[in-house]
Amino acid sequence: MAYFNFPKILLIALAVVTQQAAILAQTKTPQQPQPPGNGAPGERVGAATRSNCPRVKNRLTALVPLVQKTASNSQGANSPVVLGKTAAERPSFWFYVPYTFTPAHPVVFILQDEADKDLYKATLEASQTAPGVVGFELPSTAPALEVGKRYYWSFSVYCSPEERFFVTGWVERVALNPSLLPQLEQATQGEKFALYQKADLWHEAIATLAQLRRQNPEDAKLEAEWSNLLQSIDLNAIAPEPITAMLTQTIGPIDPSNF
């Protein structure tokens, strides 16, 4: 039959894609979300489904602040929430990944609303395979975040179809202060970072500074600002790690009704 004439490398590539699709189809969110007032604070540092994943000095880490709860009930009241604010419809998320990116080790990102409904789900890939800090911006195919709402996300790195490390947390979209817009329009990228940071727009602040550092990796001032930013959220150990890549989706968008 004709398919026996396919080049061997093509058959291998098809097998890898099939494996990734199978993993994605079977993936469930590592921690079922609840509204922040009712528990589910998130996991900022990688938790593992099993213990056979490679051991590393710095574990998988979400570059997101920890925000102390103000819940009226006592359940999980002392557990800070992994939460970053944004004014963007489709913000970017940043992670430290201590593993080499390969097609055999898929990375899966899931976004849910507070009712546990999957809004976006995809496997991701990197242009650079080395471990380091990576970013992922929600694509235009993902639903726009609504002002005043919080969304639950998870980011998983698979060691095998049954084993993964994962981090989880929340993103909240807030309205942009009208007085900030004209300032941003006239600001340089460095000035934008300072404005975002002052406005408590975490996702915009870290994305702006990360992109500046990628463009100017030898800039000592930017390196110091990056270090100070991560130290401000108690992630000192991640500050020296290189910023290696922006992730892109390999499969998706996925229809949530398929899961």
Residue pairs with C-beta under 8 A, 6 or more apart in sequence:
16 103
16 104
17 250
17 251
19 104
19 161
20 103
20 106
20 123
20 250
20 251
21 251
22 161
23 106
23 108
23 123
23 158
23 161
24 106
24 108
24 121
24 122
24 123
24 251
24 254
25 258
25 259
26 161
27 108
27 110
27 121
27 156
27 259
28 259
29 110
29 112
29 118
29 152
29 154
29 168
30 43
30 47
30 49
30 154
30 156
30 164
30 166
30 168
31 40
31 42
31 43
31 154
31 168
32 40
32 116
33 40
33 112
33 114
33 116
33 152
33 168
34 40
34 114
35 114
35 150
36 69
36 71
36 81
36 83
36 150
36 170
37 69
37 71
37 72
37 73
38 71
38 73
38 75
38 76
39 75
39 76
40 76
40 152
41 69
41 76
41 79
41 80
41 81
41 82
42 62
42 64
42 81
42 82
42 83
42 152
42 167
42 168
42 169
42 170
43 62
43 82
43 166
43 167
43 168
43 169
44 61
44 62
44 64
44 66
44 82
44 167
44 169
45 59
45 60
45 61
45 62
45 167
46 59
46 60
46 61
46 157
46 165
46 166
46 167
47 165
47 166
47 167
48 163
48 164
48 165
48 166
49 162
49 163
49 164
49 166
50 162
50 163
52 159
52 160
52 163
53 159
53 163
53 164
53 165
54 99
54 159
56 98
56 99
57 98
58 96
58 98
58 237
58 238
58 241
59 98
59 165
60 95
60 96
60 97
60 98
60 99
60 155
60 157
60 165
60 166
60 167
61 95
61 96
61 167
61 235
61 238
62 82
62 93
62 94
62 95
62 155
62 167
62 168
62 169
63 94
63 95
63 96
63 133
63 206
63 230
63 233
63 235
63 238
64 82
64 83
64 84
64 93
64 94
64 169
64 202
64 233
65 82
65 83
65 84
65 202
65 233
66 80
66 81
66 82
66 83
66 233
66 234
67 80
67 81
67 82
67 83
68 80
68 81
69 76
69 77
69 78
69 79
69 80
69 81
71 77
81 169
81 170
82 167
82 168
82 169
82 170
83 150
83 169
83 170
83 171
83 172
84 91
84 169
84 170
84 171
84 172
84 202
84 203
84 206
85 171
85 172
85 173
85 174
85 200
85 201
85 202
85 203
86 145
86 171
86 172
86 173
86 174
86 201
86 202
86 203
86 204
87 173
87 174
87 175
87 176
87 201
87 204
88 145
88 173
88 203
88 204
89 144
89 145
89 173
90 137
90 138
90 139
90 140
90 142
90 144
90 145
91 137
91 138
91 145
91 171
91 173
91 203
91 204
91 207
92 135
92 136
92 137
92 138
92 203
92 207
93 109
93 135
93 136
93 137
93 138
93 153
93 155
93 171
93 203
94 133
94 134
94 135
94 136
94 206
94 207
94 210
95 133
95 134
95 135
95 136
95 155
95 167
96 132
96 133
96 134
96 238
96 241
97 107
97 131
97 132
97 133
97 134
97 157
98 131
99 105
99 131
99 157
100 129
100 130
100 131
101 107
101 125
101 126
101 128
101 129
101 130
101 245
102 129
103 125
105 157
105 158
105 159
106 123
106 124
106 157
106 158
107 123
107 124
107 125
107 126
107 155
107 156
107 157
107 158
107 247
108 121
108 122
108 123
108 124
108 154
108 155
108 156
108 158
109 120
109 121
109 122
109 124
109 136
109 153
109 154
109 155
109 156
109 247
110 118
110 120
110 121
110 153
110 154
110 156
111 118
111 119
111 120
111 121
111 138
111 142
111 151
111 152
111 153
112 118
112 119
112 151
112 152
112 153
113 119
113 149
113 151
113 152
114 149
114 150
114 151
114 152
117 256
118 254
118 256
118 259
119 142
119 143
119 151
119 256
120 138
120 141
120 142
120 143
120 252
120 253
120 254
121 252
121 253
121 254
121 256
121 259
122 249
122 250
122 251
122 252
122 253
122 254
123 249
123 250
123 251
123 252
124 136
124 247
124 248
124 249
124 250
125 247
125 248
125 249
125 250
126 134
126 244
126 245
126 246
126 247
127 245
127 246
127 248
128 244
128 245
130 242
130 244
131 241
131 244
132 241
132 242
132 243
132 244
132 245
133 210
133 238
133 241
133 242
133 243
133 244
134 243
134 244
134 245
134 246
134 247
135 207
135 210
135 243
135 245
135 246
135 247
136 155
136 246
136 247
137 207
137 246
139 249
139 253
141 252
141 253
142 253
145 151
145 171
145 173
146 173
147 173
147 174
147 175
148 173
148 174
148 175
149 172
149 173
150 170
150 171
150 172
151 170
151 171
151 172
151 173
152 168
152 169
152 170
153 168
153 169
153 170
153 171
154 166
154 167
154 168
155 166
155 167
155 168
156 164
156 165
156 166
157 164
157 165
157 166
158 164
159 165
171 203
174 201
176 201
177 199
180 195
180 199
183 195
184 192
184 195
187 195
189 208
189 211
189 212
190 212
192 204
192 208
193 205
193 208
193 209
193 212
193 225
196 204
196 205
196 208
197 205
197 229
205 229
206 229
209 222
209 225
209 226
209 229
210 226
210 243
212 219
212 222
213 219
213 222
213 223
213 226
213 243
214 243
216 222
217 242
217 243
226 239
227 236
227 239
227 240
230 236
230 238
230 239
231 239
